[in-house]
């Protein structure tokens, strides 16, 4: 039994791990360090390039449920994330380099995994999981296009946020705290009064953007929208988005500011911070000029500017089944953001399911069917739902899971019950999945 996995991002690393631990030999092909995409910095596997946060860790949130499902099913990605986490209130955030280094170490040291460096330009014979990511190289993308036909792929654009050094933040104009004082005080909160916000908004909406061939605002994925695109939707839009002041009381005034920019730790040491929600494709000098208008960042040292890149994803409802297999050629599976699951955790979940089900099929076992009541199952069923007319990438959310069938008062209580229902199913499946 042997499978080739193309790509060692979160999805590919997870798929390779699940196959290998079930006794399947894996050839893991990764083009780094010989060739990198614009979004990558290191030679590590599972590199986080958009944000250090794996989002909420609370079961009242769908992504928190998805993480808990993966934890209980022995996910490599969740194990490494928990081992390298940094405090971030109710979110799961990690030391980015420490996390990627740990994933790389565990994958490379598994006796059933052989890592082959270099770019893949042709699909190999035999069982294959394509997890080459939303920045799939042109050569492989062209090969996939030829294989899949005219309706194979769509594309949109997303962006990564800037990083600043902790020592360059003016803490006389900021404070540490989490929204509604939940968790520990892990965010740097940078307040603005109305006049400061007005000047910032005007500068942001008129700043010069980097040239991105073919970019149009309507092609931006809503969950990863450049901050300047969001700002152009209206003067107050940012105040209901990444600059929302609700639940953030400035200890110096005892009041909520007009707007608040939050910074989140990007490494375990707390020496680097990420501007939360500030994905951007502004020119680098414009980023420095505009973002330095945030009072606490007037002398900020930018360690990395935001970047814009194209993401490619499949027209999955036409092409894939609920296990991420190619319906026309089941020896080929896909995993990761190219399937239309959006987000790091969702990518890991797709790699998990593709790896588990490929191993079970090769071993002559029936599928370990994850129903739509589980987050893992709901994602697989979403990307394979042929009734979807305008397929777009999707984060996990309770809206793609069946309702409870009974009334529960309060959204958080309802979501908690949805999570409880899912985890009861996962516990019943656990022995079968882990065998």
C-alpha positions as CSV (number, residue, x, y, z in Angstrom):
1,X,0.0,0.0,0.0
2,X,1.4,3.3,-1.0
3,X,0.1,6.9,-1.5
4,X,1.8,10.0,-3.0
5,X,0.9,13.2,-1.2
6,X,1.7,16.4,-3.0
7,X,2.2,19.4,-0.7
8,X,3.3,19.6,2.9
9,X,1.1,22.3,4.1
10,X,-1.4,21.7,7.0
11,X,-3.6,19.5,4.8
12,X,-0.8,17.5,3.2
13,X,1.1,17.0,6.5
14,X,-2.1,15.8,8.2
15,X,-3.0,13.5,5.3
16,X,0.5,12.0,5.2
17,X,0.5,11.4,9.0
18,X,-2.9,9.7,9.1
19,X,-1.9,7.4,6.2
20,X,1.5,6.6,7.8
21,X,0.1,5.8,11.2
22,X,-2.2,3.3,9.6
23,X,0.7,1.4,8.0
24,X,0.5,3.0,4.5
25,X,3.7,4.0,2.9
26,X,3.8,7.7,1.9
27,X,5.9,9.7,-0.5
28,X,5.4,13.3,0.5
29,X,6.4,15.7,-2.2
30,X,7.1,19.3,-1.2
31,X,8.7,21.9,-3.5
32,X,10.2,24.0,-0.7
33,X,13.0,24.9,-0.1
34,X,13.8,24.6,-3.8
35,X,10.9,26.8,-4.8
36,X,8.7,29.0,-2.6
37,X,5.4,30.9,-3.1
38,X,5.1,34.6,-2.4
39,X,3.4,33.7,0.9
40,X,6.1,31.5,2.3
41,X,9.1,32.5,4.4
42,X,10.7,29.3,5.7
43,X,11.5,25.7,4.6
44,X,9.2,24.2,7.3
45,X,6.1,22.2,6.6
46,X,2.7,23.5,7.6
47,X,3.8,27.1,7.5
48,X,1.2,29.6,8.7
49,X,1.4,32.7,6.5
50,X,-1.8,34.6,6.9
51,X,-2.2,34.8,10.7
52,X,-0.8,33.1,13.8
53,X,-4.3,32.5,15.1
54,X,-6.2,29.2,14.6
55,X,-9.2,31.1,15.8
56,X,-11.6,30.4,18.6
57,X,-11.0,27.5,20.9
58,X,-14.5,27.7,22.5
59,X,-17.2,25.1,21.8
60,X,-19.8,27.8,21.2
61,X,-17.9,28.5,18.0
62,X,-17.9,26.1,15.1
63,X,-14.2,26.2,14.5
64,X,-13.7,25.5,18.2
65,X,-15.8,22.4,17.7
66,X,-13.8,21.4,14.6
67,X,-10.6,21.6,16.6
68,X,-12.0,19.5,19.4
69,X,-13.2,16.8,17.0
70,X,-9.7,16.7,15.5
71,X,-8.0,16.6,19.0
72,X,-10.1,13.6,19.9
73,X,-9.2,11.8,16.7
74,X,-5.4,12.2,17.1
75,X,-4.8,15.0,14.6
76,X,-1.1,15.8,14.0
77,X,-1.9,19.5,13.4
78,X,-3.9,20.0,16.6
79,X,-1.3,18.0,18.7
80,X,1.5,20.3,17.4
81,X,-0.7,23.4,17.8
82,X,-1.5,22.6,21.5
83,X,2.2,21.9,22.1
84,X,3.3,25.3,20.8
85,X,0.4,27.5,21.8
86,X,0.8,31.1,23.1
87,X,-1.9,32.9,25.2
88,X,-4.5,34.6,23.1
89,X,-7.6,34.8,25.3
90,X,-10.3,32.4,24.0
91,X,-8.4,31.7,20.8
92,X,-5.8,29.0,19.8
93,X,-2.7,30.9,18.7
94,X,0.7,29.3,18.2
95,X,4.4,30.3,17.9
96,X,4.4,30.1,14.1
97,X,7.9,28.9,13.6
98,X,7.8,26.6,16.6
99,X,4.6,25.0,15.3
100,X,5.9,24.5,11.8
101,X,9.2,23.2,13.0
102,X,7.4,20.6,15.2
103,X,5.1,19.4,12.4
104,X,8.2,19.1,10.1
105,X,10.1,17.2,12.7
106,X,7.3,14.7,13.4
107,X,6.6,14.1,9.7
108,X,10.2,13.7,8.7
109,X,10.8,11.2,11.5
110,X,7.9,8.9,10.8
111,X,9.3,5.7,9.4
112,X,6.5,5.3,6.8
113,X,7.0,8.7,5.3
114,X,9.6,9.6,2.7
115,X,10.0,13.3,1.9
116,X,10.9,14.1,-1.7
117,X,11.9,17.8,-2.3
118,X,11.2,19.6,-5.6
119,X,8.3,20.8,-7.7
120,X,5.7,18.3,-9.0
121,X,4.6,19.0,-12.5
122,X,2.9,15.8,-13.4
123,X,0.5,13.6,-11.4
124,X,2.1,10.3,-10.6
125,X,0.5,6.9,-11.1
126,X,-1.3,5.2,-8.3
127,X,-3.0,6.7,-5.3
128,X,-2.5,10.4,-5.0
129,X,-3.7,13.2,-2.6
130,X,-3.2,16.6,-4.1
131,X,-2.7,19.1,-1.2
132,X,-0.6,21.7,-3.1
133,X,-2.6,24.6,-1.7
134,X,-4.2,27.7,-3.0
135,X,-0.9,28.8,-4.4
136,X,-0.4,25.7,-6.5
137,X,2.5,26.2,-8.9
138,X,1.6,27.2,-12.5
139,X,2.9,23.9,-14.0
140,X,0.9,21.7,-11.7
141,X,-2.2,24.0,-12.0
142,X,-2.0,23.6,-15.8
143,X,-1.8,19.8,-15.4
144,X,-4.8,19.8,-13.2
145,X,-6.7,22.1,-15.5
146,X,-6.1,19.6,-18.4
147,X,-7.2,16.7,-16.2
148,X,-10.3,18.3,-14.8
149,X,-11.6,20.3,-17.8
150,X,-13.1,23.7,-18.3
151,X,-15.0,23.8,-14.9
152,X,-12.0,22.7,-12.8
153,X,-11.0,25.9,-11.0
154,X,-12.0,29.3,-10.0
155,X,-9.9,31.9,-8.2
156,X,-10.1,34.7,-5.7
157,X,-7.6,36.9,-3.9
158,X,-6.7,37.1,-0.2
159,X,-4.0,38.9,1.8
160,X,-1.7,38.6,4.8
161,X,-1.4,41.1,7.6
162,X,1.7,43.0,8.6
163,X,3.9,42.2,11.6
164,X,5.5,44.7,14.0
165,X,8.1,44.4,16.7
166,X,6.7,44.5,20.3
167,X,9.4,46.9,21.5
168,X,8.3,49.5,18.9
169,X,4.7,49.7,20.2
170,X,4.0,52.8,22.3
171,X,2.4,51.3,25.4
172,X,1.7,54.7,26.8
173,X,-1.0,54.8,24.1
174,X,-2.2,51.2,24.3
175,X,-3.1,48.6,26.9
176,X,-3.1,44.8,27.3
177,X,-6.5,43.1,27.5
178,X,-9.0,40.8,25.9
179,X,-12.5,41.6,24.8
180,X,-14.9,41.5,27.7
181,X,-11.9,40.5,29.9
182,X,-12.3,36.9,28.7
183,X,-9.3,34.7,29.1
184,X,-5.9,36.3,29.9
185,X,-4.9,39.8,28.8
186,X,-3.1,38.8,25.6
187,X,-3.9,41.5,23.1
188,X,-2.4,44.9,22.7
189,X,-5.3,47.3,22.2
190,X,-4.5,50.5,20.3
191,X,-7.4,53.0,20.7
192,X,-8.3,55.9,18.5
193,X,-10.7,58.8,19.2
194,X,-13.1,60.0,16.5
195,X,-10.7,62.5,15.0
196,X,-7.8,60.1,14.8
197,X,-10.1,57.5,13.2
198,X,-11.4,59.9,10.7
199,X,-7.9,60.8,9.6
200,X,-6.9,57.2,9.5
201,X,-9.9,56.2,7.4
202,X,-9.4,58.9,4.9
203,X,-5.8,57.9,4.4
204,X,-6.6,54.2,4.2
205,X,-9.3,54.6,1.6
206,X,-7.1,56.8,-0.7
207,X,-3.8,55.0,-0.2
208,X,-2.0,53.5,-3.3
209,X,-2.4,49.8,-3.8
210,X,0.2,47.4,-5.1
211,X,-0.5,46.2,-8.6
212,X,-2.2,42.8,-8.6
213,X,-3.0,41.5,-12.0
214,X,-6.7,40.9,-12.5
215,X,-7.7,42.1,-9.0
216,X,-11.2,43.3,-8.4
217,X,-12.8,44.0,-5.1
218,X,-15.7,41.6,-5.7
219,X,-13.3,38.7,-6.0
220,X,-12.0,39.1,-2.5
221,X,-13.1,36.3,-0.2
222,X,-15.2,37.9,2.5
223,X,-13.4,36.1,5.4
224,X,-10.0,37.5,4.4
225,X,-10.8,40.9,3.0
226,X,-8.1,43.5,2.7
227,X,-8.6,46.2,5.3
228,X,-8.7,49.0,2.6
229,X,-11.4,47.2,0.7
230,X,-13.5,46.9,3.8
231,X,-12.9,50.6,4.6
232,X,-14.2,51.6,1.2
233,X,-17.6,50.1,2.0
234,X,-18.3,52.9,4.4
235,X,-16.9,55.2,7.0
236,X,-18.1,53.1,10.0
237,X,-17.6,49.7,8.5
238,X,-14.2,49.1,10.2
239,X,-15.8,50.0,13.6
240,X,-18.1,47.0,13.2
241,X,-15.2,44.8,12.0
242,X,-11.5,44.6,12.9
243,X,-11.6,48.0,14.8
244,X,-14.7,47.2,16.8
245,X,-14.4,48.7,20.3
246,X,-17.2,46.7,21.9
247,X,-16.1,45.0,25.1
248,X,-12.7,46.9,25.2
249,X,-12.7,49.4,28.0
250,X,-9.6,51.7,28.1
251,X,-8.4,51.5,31.7
252,X,-7.2,55.1,31.5
253,X,-10.7,56.5,30.7
254,X,-13.0,53.8,31.9
255,X,-14.8,54.0,28.5
256,X,-14.9,52.2,25.2
257,X,-12.8,54.1,22.6
258,X,-14.3,55.2,19.3
259,X,-12.2,52.5,17.5
260,X,-9.6,49.9,18.6
261,X,-6.9,48.2,16.6
262,X,-5.9,44.9,18.2
263,X,-2.4,43.3,18.0
264,X,-1.9,39.6,18.7
265,X,1.3,37.8,19.6
266,X,2.9,36.1,16.6
267,X,5.5,34.1,18.5
268,X,5.9,32.5,21.9
269,X,8.3,35.1,23.2
270,X,5.9,37.9,22.5
271,X,8.5,39.9,20.5
272,X,6.4,40.1,17.3
273,X,2.8,41.2,16.9
274,X,0.2,40.8,14.2
275,X,-2.2,43.5,13.2
276,X,-5.5,41.6,13.6
277,X,-7.8,41.9,10.6
278,X,-5.2,44.1,8.7
279,X,-4.8,41.9,5.6
280,X,-3.8,44.3,2.9
281,X,-2.4,44.8,-0.6
282,X,-1.3,48.4,-0.1
283,X,2.2,49.3,-1.4
284,X,4.8,48.8,1.3
285,X,5.6,52.6,1.8
286,X,1.8,53.3,2.0
287,X,1.4,50.6,4.7
288,X,4.1,52.3,6.8
289,X,2.6,55.7,6.3
290,X,-1.1,54.8,6.9
291,X,-0.7,52.2,9.7
292,X,1.7,54.5,11.6
293,X,-1.2,56.9,11.9
294,X,-2.5,54.5,14.6
295,X,-1.4,56.4,17.7
296,X,0.3,53.5,19.4
297,X,2.1,52.6,16.2
298,X,3.5,56.0,15.3
299,X,7.1,54.6,15.5
300,X,6.3,51.0,14.7
301,X,9.0,48.7,13.3
302,X,7.4,46.7,10.5
303,X,9.0,43.2,10.4
304,X,6.8,42.1,7.6
305,X,4.5,44.0,5.4
306,X,1.1,42.7,4.2
307,X,1.1,40.8,0.9
308,X,-1.6,40.0,-1.7
309,X,-1.7,36.7,-3.5
310,X,-4.0,34.7,-5.7
311,X,-5.8,31.7,-4.3
312,X,-7.0,28.9,-6.6
313,X,-9.8,26.5,-5.7
314,X,-11.7,23.8,-7.4
315,X,-15.3,23.7,-8.5
316,X,-15.6,20.9,-5.9
317,X,-19.3,20.2,-6.1
318,X,-18.9,19.1,-9.7
319,X,-15.7,17.2,-9.1
320,X,-15.4,15.8,-5.6
321,X,-17.3,13.4,-3.4
322,X,-17.7,13.8,0.4
323,X,-14.3,12.2,1.0
324,X,-12.6,14.7,-1.2
325,X,-12.0,12.1,-3.9
326,X,-12.2,12.9,-7.6
327,X,-15.5,11.3,-8.8
328,X,-14.2,10.7,-12.3
329,X,-10.9,9.1,-11.1
330,X,-11.2,8.0,-7.4
331,X,-7.5,7.2,-7.1
332,X,-7.0,11.0,-6.9
333,X,-8.1,12.9,-3.8
334,X,-7.7,16.6,-3.0
335,X,-7.2,18.3,0.4
336,X,-6.8,21.8,1.8
337,X,-7.9,25.2,0.7
338,X,-8.0,24.2,-3.0
339,X,-11.1,22.1,-2.2
340,X,-13.0,25.2,-1.1
341,X,-12.6,24.7,2.7
342,X,-11.3,28.1,3.9
343,X,-9.0,28.4,6.9
344,X,-6.1,26.6,8.5
345,X,-8.2,24.3,10.7
346,X,-10.6,23.5,7.9
347,X,-7.6,22.6,5.7
348,X,-6.2,20.2,8.3
349,X,-9.7,18.6,8.7
350,X,-9.9,18.0,4.9
351,X,-6.4,16.4,5.0
352,X,-7.4,14.3,8.0
353,X,-10.5,12.9,6.2
354,X,-8.8,12.4,2.9
355,X,-5.9,10.5,4.7
356,X,-8.2,8.4,6.9
357,X,-10.6,7.4,4.1
358,X,-7.8,6.6,1.6
359,X,-6.1,4.4,4.2
360,X,-9.4,2.6,4.9
361,X,-10.1,2.0,1.3
362,X,-6.6,0.6,0.7
363,X,-7.1,-1.7,3.7
364,X,-10.4,-3.0,2.4
365,X,-12.4,-1.2,5.2
366,X,-15.7,0.6,4.8
367,X,-15.7,4.4,5.1
368,X,-15.9,5.8,8.6
369,X,-18.8,8.0,7.7
370,X,-18.8,11.4,9.5
371,X,-22.4,12.6,9.3
372,X,-23.4,16.2,8.7
373,X,-24.0,16.7,12.4
374,X,-20.2,16.7,12.9
375,X,-18.0,19.6,11.7
376,X,-15.7,17.2,9.8
377,X,-18.6,15.7,8.0
378,X,-20.4,19.0,7.4
379,X,-17.3,20.4,5.6
380,X,-17.0,17.3,3.3
381,X,-20.7,17.5,2.5
382,X,-20.5,21.2,1.8
383,X,-17.7,20.9,-0.8
384,X,-19.5,18.0,-2.5
385,X,-23.0,19.5,-2.5
386,X,-24.1,19.6,-6.2
387,X,-27.1,21.8,-5.4
388,X,-24.7,24.8,-4.7
389,X,-25.1,27.1,-7.7
390,X,-22.3,29.6,-7.0
391,X,-19.7,27.7,-5.1
392,X,-17.4,29.8,-2.9
393,X,-14.8,28.9,-0.2
394,X,-16.4,28.4,3.2
395,X,-15.2,28.5,6.8
396,X,-16.8,25.9,9.1
397,X,-20.0,27.3,10.6
398,X,-23.0,25.9,12.4
399,X,-25.2,27.0,9.4
400,X,-24.0,24.1,7.3
401,X,-24.9,21.6,10.1
402,X,-28.5,20.3,10.7
403,X,-30.5,22.2,13.4
404,X,-31.2,20.6,16.7
405,X,-34.9,20.0,16.0
406,X,-35.8,21.7,19.3
407,X,-35.7,25.2,20.7
408,X,-32.8,26.3,22.8
409,X,-32.8,29.8,24.2
410,X,-29.8,31.9,23.4
411,X,-27.4,31.5,20.5
412,X,-24.4,30.5,22.6
413,X,-26.5,27.8,24.4
414,X,-27.8,26.5,21.0
415,X,-24.3,26.4,19.6
416,X,-23.1,24.6,22.8
417,X,-25.8,22.0,22.3
418,X,-24.8,21.5,18.6
419,X,-21.2,20.9,19.8
420,X,-22.4,18.5,22.4
421,X,-24.4,16.5,19.8
422,X,-21.4,16.4,17.5
423,X,-18.9,15.3,20.1
424,X,-21.2,12.5,21.2
425,X,-21.1,11.2,17.6
426,X,-17.3,11.6,17.5
427,X,-16.9,9.5,20.6
428,X,-19.0,6.7,19.1
429,X,-16.9,6.9,15.9
430,X,-13.5,7.2,17.6
431,X,-12.6,3.6,18.0
432,X,-13.5,2.8,14.4
433,X,-11.6,5.8,13.1
434,X,-8.5,5.2,15.1
435,X,-8.2,1.5,14.3
